[in-house]
Amino acid sequence: PNFSFGAKGKGSPRMLLREGEKYGFQAEIAQEVQREGRIVSSTRIRNLVEDGDLEKTNEFLGHPFTVGGRVIHGDHRGNTIGFPTANLPIGKKRAMLPNGAYAVRAILKGESYYGIANIGDNPTFEGCNRRIEIHILDFDKDIYDEALLVEFCYKLRPQKKFSAIDALVAQLRQDERTARKLFKIN
């Protein structure tokens, strides 16, 4: 009920109702939702996202925090270590969770899959841009340029720089085991 829109935020709920009558659409102004005695607003949710409070973010949204985009080519390292990934860019103005590993659900062409995702710049390998890398469990298809939605369900751990590739692979295996337990899949 207290939102604004348009140039310099001059649009108001009242204006939207008037314009609806004028242009033949029906505007509906939702009642405010409160949690912990405060209004759940887009600003509050963005702050929760950026602070990494995934549980509260998902509770306040009423669904998992979701990112979508077209799968882009990465460095193709995941294939060589047994964890191929679908990579999504992170827009500069996009609210995003902190760097780390997450248990996710990926939606591709209407089908739902479980996976693990990394948000970050791959500190184990020098010179990588920040992005989202999703390893879809029990999946082996070429999905470059496909539209992919990723729902962030659980935080697994913060981003970490590994001393060797073997240590990274061991951690990825542990992340996968943890995600399978959380999602109750074999």
Helices and strands as residue ranges (DSSP letters): G 7-9, H 13-23, E 34-35, E 38-39, H 42-51, H 54-61, E 65-70, H 77-80, E 86-89, E 100-108, E 111-120, E 131-136, E 147-158, H 165-183
